[in-house]
Structures are given as structure tokens and as C-alpha cells.
Amino acid sequence: MESASIRRAPPLPGLIQLGFIGLLLVLAAIAWAATGDQMNGMDAGPGTDPGTVGFFLGTWVVMMAAMMFPSIAPMVVMQVRIQDGRRERGQSAPIGTTTLFVAAYLITWTAAGLVGYGVFELGKALTGDVFAWDNAGPYLAGGVILMAALYQLTPLKDVCLRHCRGPFMFLMAHWHPGRTGALRMGLMHGGWCVGCCWALMAALFALGVMSIGWMAFIAALIAIEKLLPWKAIANRGIAILLLVLGLAVAFTPKSVPGLTLPDSPQAMKAMQSMDGGAMQGIDGGAMKRDGMEKGNPVQP
């Protein structure tokens, strides 16, 4: 019976539909602005330290809102249509279900971010400087991007992408009414989205997780494969693009536009920025003590 309700979901009036899509785009724009402010000057290239877990999570959630809200707009609109249809038929349609759906979707991506953070930190602890940039770093970064290219062509990617691209298909299989149902659907849809996009996010870590430019690049790839009507062309085209990019990062990183090399002055400046004011305070205190011991005045 729920499947019949989904099939009969009335179309939303044009202005209301545009309003919901516009709201998601506005929220995404705000998230982009906040992300740009948080990450300004922090791109140290491949292997950029994501900072403490608290800082990373705060940045990651805002990043996911910026990157994913445009691509989930069709799903949100369909969910609202179903709720509207239930109200017209006198069925239960609690207020706030759409907000809970989006919140649960972000929770799923937050969990995925924690896993990525853990893998990154564990890898550093186990390998030491083996994958430092002046050792095998370029090959690791390029290899991760090549892995993302190959994942584009796997059956698992195809299944996950079908669920992400087709709101009707997803809701027919996984519809649950009420607020608890909205949370479940948000978590499930987020899970399919993680399955679809995790390799692209790994490529973002490889290119520089604190780079607003590479973040925009990966977000564009996600939007292209989820929203454009030519699914196979988009999927294969992204695979080819990632293949070329991965080989370039591995063997000729200096030729990659927008790639911050970890041994460059720009990367050194970014790492100093991430150290924060604590190190500056220590250095400043040391300078003052040295000056006092030598009898030289030190300006505050």
C-alpha cells in the first residue's frame, strides 16, 4: 500500500518545488562560504594533516553539506511530495520529517568521515615516513586516485549510483512513514551515497583534504554523475579523468594544475597556519626571554 502512495505522490507546485531546491542551494552556498573561511590557507597538498578529530569533524560536516546538498535535491523534493500526498489523503505526515531525513543523511557522512580520519591516522602511524612526499608519497597519492578511477567501473558502484540517482526507486524499496522512518531513510540513503562516493572522497584526501579547489572539483564530479541524464557517459568520463589525474600525480605532479606540492613554500606556510597560535605564542615567548637575557627590549 505504501508503494501505491508513492506512485500517487502529487507533483509539487512549481514555486514550492523551486523553493525547496533553492533552500538546499542556499544552505550549500552558506556551507561553501563557511568551509572556505575554515580552510583558507590550510592546503598543504597530498597528505595534508586533517588536524584534531574535533576540528576535522567540524570541518567535514560543513564540507559534506556544501558538496552533497545540491545532489540530494531530487530526493528531498520527492520525499516532500510523498508527505504532501499523505496529508491530502488524510494520512499521518508529521512535520519535520524532511529535516530529519537530511540530518540523518549528514550523520551517515559524519561516520564515514570518522572512518576516513581513522584510516589516515592509522596509516601514518604504521608506515612512518615511507609515504612522505620525497619518498613514495606521489605514488601513494596517485594510486589512491587510480583506485577511485577503477571503482567507477565496478558493479558495486553501479548499484549504489542507481539508488542515488533514482529517488523513486529508492523510496519504493525503502519507504518508512513518520519521523523515525525519515531518520531510517536518511541513514539508508546516506549509506548508498557513501557506497557511491567513498572512492571520490579518498581521492580528495589524496589531493589535499583542506583544498577548497579540489573539494569543488570532487563535488562537481559527484553532481555530474548523480544529476546529468547520461549516466554511463558521466561514469566512464569521470573514470578516464581520474585515470589521467592519478597518473599525473604519481609521475609528473608538478604538471598538475592547482596541486600544492608538500615540499613547496605554499605547503610550508599552510602547515604553519595549521599549527595555530599556540606555536606562535611559544616562539614569541622564547624571543622575549632571549631579548631580556641580552638586555635588549622586545616589542610586544
HUSULPE-V433145 format. One record per residue. N is the residue number from 1. RES is the residue in one letter. PHI is phi in radians with two decimals (none if undefined). PSI is psi in whole degrees, -180 to 180 (NA if undefined). BURIAL is I if it has 16 or more other C-alpha atoms within 10 Angstrom, else O. Layout:
n = {N:N}
res = {RES:RES}
phi = {PHI:PHI}
psi = {PSI:PSI}
burial = {BURIAL:BURIAL}
This chain:
n = {1:2:3:4:5:6:7:8:9:10:11:12:13:14:15:16:17:18:19:20:21:22:23:24:25:26:27:28:29:30:31:32:33:34:35:36:37:38:39:40:41:42:43:44:45:46:47:48:49:50:51:52:53:54:55:56:57:58:59:60:61:62:63:64:65:66:67:68:69:70:71:72:73:74:75:76:77:78:79:80:81:82:83:84:85:86:87:88:89:90:91:92:93:94:95:96:97:98:99:100:101:102:103:104:105:106:107:108:109:110:111:112:113:114:115:116:117:118:119:120:121:122:123:124:125:126:127:128:129:130:131:132:133:134:135:136:137:138:139:140:141:142:143:144:145:146:147:148:149:150:151:152:153:154:155:156:157:158:159:160:161:162:163:164:165:166:167:168:169:170:171:172:173:174:175:176:177:178:179:180:181:182:183:184:185:186:187:188:189:190:191:192:193:194:195:196:197:198:199:200:201:202:203:204:205:206:207:208:209:210:211:212:213:214:215:216:217:218:219:220:221:222:223:224:225:226:227:228:229:230:231:232:233:234:235:236:237:238:239:240:241:242:243:244:245:246:247:248:249:250:251:252:253:254:255:256:257:258:259:260:261:262:263:264:265:266:267:268:269:270:271:272:273:274:275:276:277:278:279:280:281:282:283:284:285:286:287:288:289:290:291:292:293:294:295:296:297:298:299:300}
res = {M:E:S:A:S:I:R:R:A:P:P:L:P:G:L:I:Q:L:G:F:I:G:L:L:L:V:L:A:A:I:A:W:A:A:T:G:D:Q:M:N:G:M:D:A:G:P:G:T:D:P:G:T:V:G:F:F:L:G:T:W:V:V:M:M:A:A:M:M:F:P:S:I:A:P:M:V:V:M:Q:V:R:I:Q:D:G:R:R:E:R:G:Q:S:A:P:I:G:T:T:T:L:F:V:A:A:Y:L:I:T:W:T:A:A:G:L:V:G:Y:G:V:F:E:L:G:K:A:L:T:G:D:V:F:A:W:D:N:A:G:P:Y:L:A:G:G:V:I:L:M:A:A:L:Y:Q:L:T:P:L:K:D:V:C:L:R:H:C:R:G:P:F:M:F:L:M:A:H:W:H:P:G:R:T:G:A:L:R:M:G:L:M:H:G:G:W:C:V:G:C:C:W:A:L:M:A:A:L:F:A:L:G:V:M:S:I:G:W:M:A:F:I:A:A:L:I:A:I:E:K:L:L:P:W:K:A:I:A:N:R:G:I:A:I:L:L:L:V:L:G:L:A:V:A:F:T:P:K:S:V:P:G:L:T:L:P:D:S:P:Q:A:M:K:A:M:Q:S:M:D:G:G:A:M:Q:G:I:D:G:G:A:M:K:R:D:G:M:E:K:G:N:P:V:Q:P}
phi = {none:-1.10:-1.11:-1.15:-1.12:-1.17:-1.12:-1.58:-1.00:-1.26:-1.17:-1.31:-0.95:-0.94:-1.17:-1.18:-1.07:-1.10:-1.13:-1.14:-1.10:-1.09:-1.09:-1.09:-1.18:-1.14:-1.08:-1.12:-1.11:-1.10:-1.13:-1.07:-1.12:-1.14:-1.12:-1.04:-1.20:-1.18:-1.72:-1.02:1.31:-1.91:-1.42:-1.80:1.47:-0.94:1.42:-0.95:-1.13:-1.34:1.46:-1.21:-1.11:-1.15:-1.11:-1.08:-1.09:-1.05:-1.20:-1.11:-1.08:-1.15:-1.02:-1.14:-1.08:-1.14:-1.42:-1.77:-1.01:-1.07:-1.38:-1.69:-0.97:-1.04:-1.17:-1.13:-1.08:-1.13:-1.12:-1.15:-1.04:-1.15:-1.09:-1.11:-1.11:-1.12:-1.12:-1.07:-1.59:1.37:-1.57:-1.16:-2.58:-1.02:-1.26:1.67:-1.16:-1.14:-1.09:-1.16:-1.04:-1.16:-1.10:-1.15:-1.05:-1.18:-1.06:-1.06:-1.23:-1.12:-1.09:-1.11:-1.11:-1.09:-1.11:-1.06:-1.09:-1.11:-1.11:-1.07:-1.19:-1.13:-1.05:-1.10:-1.16:-1.43:-1.80:1.06:-1.73:-1.01:-1.84:-1.05:-1.06:-1.48:-1.93:-1.76:-0.94:-1.04:-1.23:-1.16:-1.06:-1.12:-1.12:-1.11:-1.17:-1.12:-1.06:-1.10:-1.11:-1.17:-1.09:-0.98:-1.76:-1.53:-1.05:-1.08:-1.03:-1.11:-1.11:-1.10:-1.15:-1.08:-1.19:-1.30:-1.40:-1.97:-1.00:-1.10:-1.07:-1.13:-1.22:-1.07:-1.53:-2.28:-1.14:-2.40:-1.36:1.41:-1.20:-1.08:-1.11:-1.11:-1.09:-1.08:-1.15:-1.10:-1.15:-1.19:-1.16:-1.06:-1.10:-1.09:-1.19:-1.09:-1.05:-1.32:-1.99:-1.06:-1.21:-1.14:-1.20:-1.09:-1.11:-1.11:-1.04:-1.18:-1.49:2.32:-1.16:-1.75:-1.68:-1.17:-1.18:-1.23:-1.07:-1.12:-1.07:-1.17:-1.07:-1.13:-1.09:-1.10:-1.11:-1.07:-1.34:-1.62:-1.90:-1.26:-1.25:-1.64:-1.04:-1.13:-1.12:-1.09:-1.10:-1.21:-1.09:-1.14:-1.05:-1.15:-1.06:-1.17:-1.06:-1.13:-1.12:-1.08:-1.14:-1.15:-1.12:-1.25:-1.98:-2.40:-1.04:-1.16:-1.54:-1.48:-1.08:1.43:-1.50:-1.44:-1.39:-1.03:-1.74:-1.56:-1.00:-1.07:-1.18:-1.07:-1.14:-1.11:-1.14:-1.14:-1.12:-1.26:-1.07:1.37:-1.24:-1.07:-1.16:-1.09:-1.13:-1.10:-1.10:-1.13:-1.12:-1.14:-1.11:-1.13:-1.10:-1.08:-1.15:-1.15:-1.14:-1.58:1.37:-1.78:-1.20:-2.07:-1.29:-1.22}
psi = {-36:-36:-36:-37:-38:-42:-33:8:122:149:141:145:146:-44:-38:-43:-45:-34:-44:-44:-43:-38:-44:-40:-38:-44:-39:-41:-41:-42:-39:-44:-43:-40:-44:-38:-41:-38:3:122:15:6:106:16:-166:134:15:130:123:0:-164:161:-35:-46:-44:-46:-43:-44:-41:-45:-43:-39:-45:-39:-43:-42:-34:-25:-42:-37:-17:5:-45:-38:-42:-43:-43:-40:-41:-39:-43:-43:-41:-42:-38:-40:-42:-32:5:15:164:130:79:148:144:1:-36:-42:-41:-38:-49:-40:-43:-36:-44:-33:-41:-44:-29:-43:-41:-38:-40:-40:-45:-41:-44:-42:-41:-50:-39:-42:-43:-42:-36:-31:-12:-128:15:-39:24:156:-34:4:-108:12:-50:-37:-36:-48:-47:-38:-39:-42:-39:-38:-41:-37:-45:-37:-30:-26:5:155:-36:-43:-43:-44:-48:-41:-37:-42:-34:-35:-25:91:-40:-45:-44:-47:-33:-36:-27:16:133:129:164:179:-42:-39:-39:-41:-44:-44:-39:-42:-42:-44:-39:-38:-44:-38:-40:-44:-33:-39:1:-37:-35:-37:-36:-38:-35:-42:-41:-34:-23:96:-18:18:117:-31:-48:-31:-44:-39:-48:-39:-38:-41:-42:-45:-40:-48:-20:-29:-31:147:-19:79:-51:-42:-44:-45:-49:-37:-41:-39:-44:-43:-44:-35:-47:-43:-44:-43:-39:-43:-38:-41:-28:61:-30:-19:-5:115:134:-3:121:120:131:-20:14:160:-36:-42:-40:-41:-39:-42:-37:-37:-39:-26:-28:-173:-17:-48:-37:-39:-40:-47:-41:-40:-39:-41:-41:-43:-42:-41:-40:-39:-30:-2:17:134:140:126:140:NA}
burial = {O:O:O:O:O:I:O:O:I:I:O:I:O:O:O:O:I:O:O:I:I:O:O:I:I:O:I:I:I:O:I:I:O:I:I:I:O:I:I:O:I:I:I:I:I:I:I:I:I:I:O:O:O:O:O:I:I:O:I:I:I:I:I:I:I:I:I:I:I:I:I:I:I:I:I:I:I:I:I:I:I:I:I:I:I:I:O:O:O:O:O:O:I:O:O:O:I:I:O:I:I:I:I:I:I:I:I:I:I:I:O:I:I:O:O:I:I:O:O:I:O:O:O:O:O:O:O:O:O:O:I:I:I:O:O:O:I:I:I:I:I:I:I:I:I:I:I:I:I:I:I:I:O:O:O:O:I:I:O:I:I:I:I:I:I:O:I:I:O:I:I:O:O:O:I:O:I:I:I:O:I:I:I:I:I:I:I:I:I:I:I:I:I:I:I:I:I:I:I:I:I:I:I:I:I:I:I:I:I:I:I:I:I:I:I:I:O:I:I:O:I:I:I:I:I:I:I:O:O:O:I:O:O:I:I:I:I:I:I:I:O:I:I:O:I:I:I:I:I:I:O:O:I:O:O:O:O:O:I:I:I:I:O:O:O:I:I:I:O:I:I:O:I:I:O:O:O:O:O:O:O:O:O:O:O:O:O:I:O:O:O:O:O:O:O:O:O:O:O:O}
